[in-house]
Amino acid sequence: MRRWKSSALIVVLAAAALSQTASQLQSDAVRRVGAHLACLCGACKNTVADCPMLECHFAKPARVRIAALQAQGKSDSEIIALFVAEHGKQVLAVPPAEGFNLLAWTMPFVAIAAGLALVWHFIQRFRKPPSVAAGQEDTLLRYREEIEKDLARLD
């Protein structure tokens, strides 16, 4: 029984030590910068700030590096620029709205607008009765007169 209590105490102390280390790496400043960086571990689609994997091979070292760079006095934008220089633009959680990315940001709205315009066109097209062309008015008038004559004869 005594051995079980000492083993439980060791497990609790180890968990407390790990949680203390993790909480030091999850300060508000580290979370603020980590929210701008995507986790590139390949297993999740989260940011460095909220990667849920324990001992993630990308997020944990990134948090440590962010904390170290902040301790050196680097600003948030400088830290993000260092990560972009090292890993490319894929490390950004939200891609910048420039170049092809701008097209990717605007294309859904253009597609929605085009679809709504197409629906509006079809509604307008099928809602109106077809109009009679100017050259056909005489023919239509002649048929109406014949119909009226036939109806008068039936009475």
C-alpha positions as CSV (number, residue, x, y, z in Angstrom):
1,M,0.0,0.0,0.0
2,R,2.8,2.3,0.8
3,R,4.5,1.7,-2.5
4,W,1.2,2.5,-4.3
5,K,1.0,5.8,-2.4
6,S,4.5,6.8,-3.3
7,S,4.0,5.9,-7.0
8,A,0.8,8.0,-7.0
9,L,2.7,10.9,-5.4
10,I,5.4,10.7,-8.1
11,V,2.8,10.7,-10.9
12,V,1.1,13.7,-9.4
13,L,4.4,15.6,-9.0
14,A,5.4,14.8,-12.6
15,A,2.0,16.0,-13.9
16,A,2.3,19.2,-11.8
17,A,5.8,19.8,-13.2
18,L,4.6,19.3,-16.8
19,S,1.6,21.5,-16.4
20,Q,3.7,24.2,-14.9
21,T,6.1,24.1,-17.9
22,A,3.1,24.1,-20.3
23,S,1.5,27.0,-18.5
24,Q,4.7,29.0,-18.8
25,L,4.7,28.4,-22.5
26,Q,1.1,29.4,-22.8
27,S,1.2,32.9,-21.6
28,D,-1.0,35.5,-23.1
29,A,1.8,37.0,-25.1
30,V,2.8,33.6,-26.6
31,R,-0.9,32.8,-27.4
32,R,-1.2,36.2,-29.1
33,V,1.7,35.5,-31.5
34,G,0.9,31.8,-31.8
35,A,-2.7,32.6,-33.0
36,H,-1.1,34.1,-36.1
37,L,0.9,30.9,-36.9
38,A,-0.4,27.6,-38.2
39,C,0.7,24.4,-36.7
40,L,2.7,22.5,-39.3
41,C,2.7,19.2,-37.6
42,G,0.5,17.7,-40.3
43,A,-1.9,16.1,-37.9
44,C,-4.1,19.1,-37.1
45,K,-5.4,22.2,-38.7
46,N,-4.9,24.4,-35.6
47,T,-2.7,27.3,-34.7
48,V,0.4,27.1,-32.6
49,A,-1.6,28.8,-29.8
50,D,-4.3,26.1,-29.7
51,C,-2.7,22.9,-30.9
52,P,-4.3,20.2,-28.7
53,M,-1.6,17.6,-29.2
54,L,0.6,16.9,-26.2
55,E,4.3,17.2,-27.1
56,C,3.5,18.3,-30.7
57,H,6.8,18.3,-32.7
58,F,6.0,21.7,-34.2
59,A,3.8,23.7,-31.8
60,K,5.8,23.0,-28.6
61,P,9.2,24.1,-30.0
62,A,7.5,27.1,-31.7
63,R,6.0,28.2,-28.3
64,V,9.4,27.9,-26.7
65,R,11.0,29.9,-29.5
66,I,8.3,32.5,-29.3
67,A,8.8,32.9,-25.6
68,A,12.6,33.1,-26.1
69,L,12.2,35.8,-28.8
70,Q,9.8,37.8,-26.6
71,A,12.3,37.6,-23.8
72,Q,14.9,39.1,-26.2
73,G,12.5,42.0,-26.8
74,K,11.3,41.1,-30.3
75,S,7.9,42.5,-31.3
76,D,5.1,40.3,-32.4
77,S,5.5,41.3,-36.1
78,E,9.2,40.6,-36.0
79,I,8.6,37.1,-34.6
80,I,6.0,36.3,-37.2
81,A,8.3,37.6,-39.9
82,L,11.1,35.3,-38.6
83,F,8.7,32.3,-38.8
84,V,7.6,33.3,-42.3
85,A,11.3,33.6,-43.4
86,E,12.0,30.2,-42.0
87,H,8.9,28.2,-43.0
88,G,7.4,30.3,-45.8
89,K,3.9,31.8,-46.0
90,Q,2.3,28.4,-45.2
91,V,3.1,29.0,-41.5
92,L,0.6,31.9,-41.4
93,A,-2.8,30.9,-40.0
94,V,-4.5,33.4,-42.3
95,P,-2.9,33.8,-45.7
96,P,-2.3,37.4,-46.8
97,A,-4.8,38.9,-49.2
98,E,-2.4,39.4,-52.1
99,G,-1.6,37.7,-55.4
100,F,-3.3,34.3,-55.9
101,N,-4.6,34.4,-52.3
102,L,-6.6,37.6,-53.1
103,L,-8.3,35.6,-55.9
104,A,-9.0,32.8,-53.4
105,W,-10.5,35.2,-50.9
106,T,-12.7,37.0,-53.5
107,M,-13.8,34.1,-55.7
108,P,-16.5,32.7,-53.4
109,F,-18.2,36.0,-53.3
110,V,-18.0,36.4,-57.0
111,A,-19.5,32.9,-57.5
112,I,-22.3,33.7,-55.1
113,A,-23.1,37.0,-56.9
114,A,-23.0,35.3,-60.3
115,G,-25.3,32.5,-59.1
116,L,-27.8,35.1,-57.7
117,A,-27.7,37.0,-60.9
118,L,-28.4,33.8,-62.9
119,V,-31.3,32.9,-60.6
120,W,-32.7,36.5,-61.0
121,H,-32.4,36.3,-64.8
122,F,-34.3,33.0,-64.9
123,I,-37.0,34.3,-62.6
124,Q,-37.4,37.4,-64.8
125,R,-37.4,35.4,-68.0
126,F,-40.1,33.0,-67.0
127,R,-42.2,35.4,-65.0
128,K,-43.1,37.7,-67.9
129,P,-45.5,36.5,-70.7
130,P,-43.8,36.4,-74.0
131,S,-44.3,39.7,-75.8
132,V,-45.8,39.8,-79.3
133,A,-43.4,41.1,-82.0
134,A,-44.4,44.3,-83.9
135,G,-44.8,42.4,-87.2
136,Q,-47.1,39.8,-85.7
137,E,-49.7,42.3,-84.3
138,D,-51.6,42.3,-87.7
139,T,-51.7,38.6,-87.8
140,L,-52.9,38.4,-84.2
141,L,-55.6,41.0,-84.9
142,R,-56.8,39.1,-88.0
143,Y,-57.1,35.8,-86.0
144,R,-59.0,37.5,-83.2
145,E,-61.5,38.9,-85.8
146,E,-62.0,35.5,-87.3
147,I,-62.6,34.0,-83.9
148,E,-65.2,36.7,-83.1
149,K,-67.0,36.0,-86.4
150,D,-67.0,32.2,-85.7
151,L,-68.4,32.8,-82.2
152,A,-71.1,35.2,-83.6
153,R,-72.1,32.5,-86.1
154,L,-72.5,29.9,-83.3
155,D,-75.0,32.0,-81.4
